Amino acid sequence: MQLWPGVVDGQTVSEPQPLDAASIAQVNAAMDAGQLTSEQLVQRYLARIAAYDRKGPAIHAVISLNANALSEARALDAERKSKGRRSPLHGIPLVLKDNFDTRDLPTTAGSVLLEGHQPSRDAAVVQQLRNAGAIILAKVNLSEFASGGTFSSLGGQTLNPHALAYSPGGSSGGTGAAVAAAFAQFGLGTDTGGSIRGPATVNGIVALKPTLGLISRTGIVPLALSFDTGGPMTRSVSDLALVLGIMTAADPTDSSTLVSSRRVLTDYTPHLKADALRGARIGVLRDFVGYDTDVDWVVEASLDVMRRQGATVVDVRLPAWVLTAKDAWYTAVRFPEFPVQLAEYLRTTGDTFPKSLDELVTRAREHTSLGTNGTGPNPSRWSRFLAEQRSGSLSDVRYRSVKEHALPLLRQLLTGLMDEQQLDAFVYPTQPVKPERLDAASTGAAPDPMNLANLSGFPDLIVPAGFSGNHLPIGLSFMGRAWSEPRLIELAFAFEQATQARRLPVHTPLLGHMSGTRRVPNTP
């Protein structure tokens, strides 16, 4: 399906822009020229959802649709005509991971145990997007309570639109699959230990885990507030830069954001610099390379691109004790925080819903029937409730020692390595191995680099870098110091422009070009 006749950043081109390739700036140019309306844009995204989410490849990304999306689009079209647009997101549809509170759609965290929960107000960042004129088109699937892959007792199993037998990543896999499949212009995910970045790399899209405190978490179902953050998931770095500027704000109801008041920008688009790699110093974290030949080939090819663009690439290795201890540090904080912080959120729900992790465990044990959509229970996630129950309290010595000593030490170490080598950013394969098949057990053979950004609170921006031999996307992470999002956007944009590695998934083609879906060969 073609979006409009050839308007690209205000210049006429010979080829129409397909829906999956159009940037927010291009959409706005078409709207300003009278060649497109928000209502038409919403209709076209709804058509893709209708064709691909429950039919055809049956991606199963969407949990609930906004029945008022078209009427909201019509109202925003009228407002644009009479008053002008509120922001570049005026009339632009997005999808939300279903752990963001929305006043007009249920918020379930993917669980039948919260089915029907209707918040009275939007999450803070959702309200910011609505104020900017964005349209919430749908809530999308996630791993139940945002931990693990993308299977939930309410939403079932989401599929990867690039390869249906493979994982879409977790826990923001619904957002990753929906954005890759062009079910909306962009989406929001949340990240506690890689939950934005894993889905970004395996679905072949752009995403950011921002500096902790850059974006408010108020109104998001918590997993562990020491690490939790929302973030944008888009099909291009330019869209990410634009959306991020709308999402940032100091929020008095989220103390983590108060330190950001003098560090945030409301417009990151001036940092879209195609020549930003010239003179840059990039440190490749070699501890996360060498586990998969396909991934390694993409990484080395990416480093060659950076060198040709004028960057200096240096090898960096982390101390062995960091690689050994980091996962234990993560668990020591993540598991004890979940019961306490979830209970605080559950107190905002209605009388019929559980009010504590203990109640969730009790009801999970009792729940054996299929949900309203035929989806069964999620025993793997519910069994983790038991480990979280037994994880201790926030006053335990182990929890406090990690929070007060280990995490500050890690921040100091990473900053010191960057300062010593005068680095603009670290880069590493977002996942050191190819995406896993849904029917395969995780081997755990490679270390997970993603929780370094959560443990430190540092930003991490993911860009598509290439594909494996069996056509699975591979992403590259750019991780920087706290509050270095502007520099990361510069580097990521320059890399994106030099590589152009993103592709529309084979199972969700342009609607005017359907010739049936084909499965990627089921090779390892």
N, C-alpha and C positions, 0 to 999 in steps of 0.2 A: 504494500500500500504506500503510495506516494503522499507526502504531507502537503506540499504546495509547489507551484511552479517556480523553482529556482531562485529563491531569495536567500543569499548567504551573507550575513553581516552587512545588509544594505546594498549588496551588489548583485546584479542579475547574472545567473549562470545558466548554462545550456541544459543541465540535467536537473530534474526535480529532486528534492531531498526526501529520501525514505524516512519513515517515522522513527526507525531505530537510530538513525544517524543524526537527526536534527538536534542541535544544541538549543538551550534555553534562549540564547541570544538570537538564533535563527528563527525560533518560534515567535519571539517578540517582533522581529523584523517583519515576518509574514502577517502578524496581527496588525501591526502599525500600518502596513500597506493595504489592509482590507482584504487580504487573500486567505485569511484563516480567522476563525473565531474560537474562543475557549470551548464553546458548546461542541463545535466540530472536532476539536482536539480530544475532548472527553469521549465523544462518540467513537472515535477511532481507537482509543485505548480500550474502551469497553468491548469493542468488536474483537480485539485481540484476546482479551480475557475470555470472552465467550467461545472463541475458536480453539483456545489452547489450554485453558486451565482445567476444565472438566471433560473436554472433548479432545480429539486428536491425540497428542502426546500425553494429555492429562497431567500437567505439571503439578497441580494441587498446591499452588502457592497461596491462594486467596482463602481466608477464613470468613470474612464478611465484606460485602459491598455497600458503599454509601448510596442509598436509594435516592438521595437528594442531589447527587453530584451534577446532574444535568441542569436542574433548576438553579443551583448555585452558579454554574458556569454561565447561564443566561443572565443572571443578575450581575455577574462580574463583567460580562460583555457590555451590558447597558452602562455600568459605572465607568468602564474604560472609555466609552463613547462620549459620556457626558462630562466626566471629570478628569479623564486620563488615568493611567495605571498607578496603583499604589507603590509598586516595586517591580523589579524584573520577574517576580514570581506571580504576578497578577494573572489569575486564570489558569495557572499551571497545575496539573494533577500530579499527586504523589501517592505512594503507598507507605503505610506505617507498619512496622513490626508490632504484633498484637500484645506488647507489654507497655505501650504508650497509652496513657489515659486519653480517652476521647469522650466528649459530652454527648455525642450523637450516635456513637457506635459502641458495642460492648468491648470490654477489655478483659481478656481471659487468660493471658499468658500461655495460651494453647492448651489449657487444661479443662476437662469436663468438670473439675471441682470448682471452677470459676465461671462455668457456662452461664450466660445471662447477666453477669455483673456489668452494670451500667454506671460508670462514674458520673458525678455531677458536674465536673469541670474538666477542661483539657489539661494535659501536661503542659508545663510552662513553655517548652520549646514548640509544642504543637500550636499553642495560642499565638506564639510569635509568627509562625508560618501562616496561620489563618489571617492574622492582622496584616500580613504582607500580601494577601490575596490568593494564597495557594489553596488548592482544593484537595481534601482528603478523599481519594478515590476508593481506597480499600484498606482493610487491615489484613496482614499476611501472616503466614505460619512461622513457627519457631520451634525449637526444642522446648519442651514443657518447662516453664519457669526459667527459660533462657540458659539451660545448661546441657551441653552435648550437641548432637547432630540436629537434624530438622525432622524429627518425628514427634508428634504430640497426640494425646488422647482425643483432642478436639479436631485438629486439622489433618491428622494422618501423616503420611510420608510425602514430603515435597521431593520432586525429581529435579535433576540437573538438566536444563534445556539443551546443553551441549551433548550430553550422553546420558540417556535415561537410566542406565544401569548403575550410574555413579552418583556419589553423594553430592548434594548442593552445598555442603558445609553447614556449620552450625555455630552459634544458634540462630543467627540472622539469615538462615538459608532461604526462607520465604522471600525476604527482601532481595537477596542476591539473585535468586531465580527470576523474580518478577521484573527487576530492573534489566537484567540481561535479556529477557524475553520481550522487553518493551511493553509491559503491562501498564506503565506510567512513565512520566518523564524522569523521575528520580524517586528515591526512597530513603527512609531512616531505619537504621539498625541500632543495636546496643552492643557494647563490647566490655567484657569483664576479664577475659583471658584469651581473646582472639576472635570473638563472635561476630565482629564486622569484617575482619580481615580474612579469615578462612573462607567465608562465602564469597568475598570479593575475588580472591585468587581463583577458586575453582569454577566460578561463573564468568570469569573474564571481564570484570568491571573495575571501576575506580572507586576507592573508598578511603575514609580517614577515621582512625581512632585518634581524637584530638587530645591535647594536653588536658589532664584532669583539672577541671575547674573552668574550662573554656565555655562549656555548654551546661545549662541547668539539667539536673536529674529529677527535679520535682515532678511528681506525677508519673514516674516510670516504676514499674514493678521491680524492686531491687533484687540483686543477687549478692553483691558485696560492695557497699558504697566506697570502700577504700580503693576500688578498681573500676566501678561502673562508670560508663559514660555513653551518651548517645553520639551518633555521628552520621554524616551524609554518605549515601551510596549512589553513584551516578554512572553514566556511560562515558564521561569525559572529565578531564581535569578542569576544563573551563566551567562546566556545570557545577562541579564540586566547589570551586572558588566562589561562585555566585551564591550557591545555597548556604555555604558556611557563614558568609557575612550576615545572613538573615538570622541564623541560629545562635550567634554569640550574644551574650548579655550577662551582666552581673544580676543575680537573683537573690534577694534577701532571704528567701525560703530555702536556699541551698548554699550553705556556708562555703563550700568549696569554690564557688564562683566569685567570692568577694575579693580574692587575691588577683583576679583577672581584670579588674575594672580599668587599669591603665595599660593593659597588654593586648586587649582584643581589638580587632578591626571590624568595621561594618561593611567593608568592601575589600575583598581579597583579589579582585580581578586585575588591578594594576600589576600583580605579581605573575601574570601569565606572560612569561618572557621566554621566547623560543631559543634564545642564545644563552640561557642561564647556566648551562654546563661549561661554558668557556671559562677557564680559570678556576672552576670548582675543584675541591678536594673531597674525594669520596672514599670512605673506608668500608671494604667488603668484609663482613663477618664470616671468616673462613670456617669457623666451627660448625656452620650450618650448611656447608657445601660438601659434596662427596657421597651422598646417600642415594642418588637416583641419577642415572646417566642422562635421561631426558631433561630433568630439571637443571642439572649441571651445565648441559649444552646451552640452554636458554640463558642461564646466568652469565656464562662466559661470553656469549654473543652480546648480551646487554652491556657488559663491561666494555667490550670492544666499541660498541656504539658510543658510550660515554667518552671513551678516549678520543674517538674520531671527532666528537663534538667539542673537544678541548679540555676535558676533565683529566685530572690526575687521580688514578685509582691506586690505593694502597691496601695491603692486606692487614687485617686486624684480628687478633685472637683474644678471647676472654680468658681470664684465669680459670683454671680447672675447678676451683672451689665454687665459682659462680654457676658453672654448668651443672655441677653436682647438687647444689643447694637450692636453686631457684624454684624448682617445682614444689619442693617441700615448703618453702616460704609462702608460695602462692596458696597451697592448701591450708597452711596454718592460719591464714587470714580469711580466705574465702569461706571455708566451712563454718567457722564459729559465727561469722557475721550474718549469714543467710537466715538462720532461725530468728534472730533478734530483729533484724531489719524488715524481714518479710512480715512478721507479726505486726509491726507498726503500720505497714501498708494495709494488711488485712483488716485492721480496725476501721478503715475507711469504707469497707464494703458493707453490704446489707446483712441483715440478721441471719439469713439462710446460708451464708458462706462461712467456711472455716475461719477461725480467728488466730490460729497458731500453726506452727509446723506439726505439733503433736496431733492436732485435729486433722491436718492434711494426711498424715500417716494413717490415722484411724479410718478416714473415709476412703483413702486409696486401697486399704486392705479389703474394705467392704465392696468396692466398686469392681464388678466383674462383667457388667453388661455393656453392650455396644452403645456408643453415643448416638445422638439424633441423626448423624450422617453415616452411621454404620461403622465408625472407627472404634477400635478396641482400646483397652487400657494401655498405659506405657509403663510396664513393670521395670524396665531398666532405669528410667528416671525416678520412679517412685521408690525403688530400692535405695537410691542415693539419699533419699530423705533420711533413711536410718543412719547412714554415716554422718550426715549433718546434725542429726539429733545428738549423736555421741561425741561431737567434736569439741566440747568444752565451752567455756564462757569467754567473754571479752576481758575478763580480769585474770585469766590464766597467764602464767609466766611465759609460756611459749608464744602465745598471741602477742603479748606486749613486747617481748624481746624482738620479734620480727618487725613489728610496726615501728618501734622506737629506735632500733639499732640496724637491723639488716637492710631495710628498705632505704633509709638515708645513706647507708654505706654504698648500696648499689647505685643510687643516683650520683653520688660523688665519684664513684669509679667510672661510670659511663661518661659523665661530663669530663672527667680527667683524661680519658682516652681520646675524646674528641679534641680537647684543648691541646693535648700533647702533640697530636698529629695535625693540628689546625684543620680539622675536618668540618665540612658543611653538613654532612650526614653520614650515617651508616647505611649500607644497603645489604640485603640478604634475601634469599628466596623465602617468600612469605610462608610457604610450606616446603620443606626440603625434599618431599617425595610427591609423586603424582596423586591426584584425588583417588580415594578408595572406592571400590565397588560397594554398593549397598549390601550385598550378600556376603561380604568378606569381613572377617574379624580384623580389627586393627592390630598391626604387628608391633607398633611402638618401637620400630627399629631406629627411627631418627629422632633427634631432640627437637623440641618445639620451641622455636625462637620467639613466638609472638608474645608470651607473657612477660618478656623483658620490658615492653612498653607499658604494660599494666603495673608491674611491680615498681617501676620508676616514675610512672605518671607521664612519660614522655609521648610526644605525638608520633604517629606511624601512618604513612600514606602509601597506599597500594596502587600500582599501575599494571595493566596487562603487559606482559613481556614476550609472550610467545605461546607455543603449543607443544604438547608431547607428541610422540609418534602416533598415538591413537587419538589425536585431535582434542585433547583435554587442555583447557587453559592453564597457564602458569603465570603467576604474578610476582612482581618484585616490590619489596618494601623499602621505603625511604624513611628512616627513623632519625629524629633530630633531638636537640635539647628542648627543654620545656619552653613553650611559647614560640617555637621556631616554625609554626605553620606557614608564614609567608615565604620563608626560604624553601621549605619542602615543596610548596606549590610551584615555585619557580623551577626547581630541579625536575619535579615530576612532569610538568608541562613540557619542558625541553625534551625530556626523554620520550614522552608520548608523541610529540610531533616528529621526532626522529625515527620512531619505530612503527607507529600506526598499527599496533598489534591486536586491537580489538576486532572481533567478528560477531555478526549476528548468529545466534545458535542455530544449528542445522534443523532442530526439531520445531522451531517457531519462526519460519520464514515470513517474508512480507506476504500479506494476505492475498495480494494479487499475483503471487508467484508460487502458490502452493502446488506441489506435484506429489503430495503424500509425504509422510515423514519417514526417515530412515534411521535406523539405529547405528550408532558408532560401533564398529567391531568390538566384541567383548574380549579384547586382549588385555593383559595386565599392564 
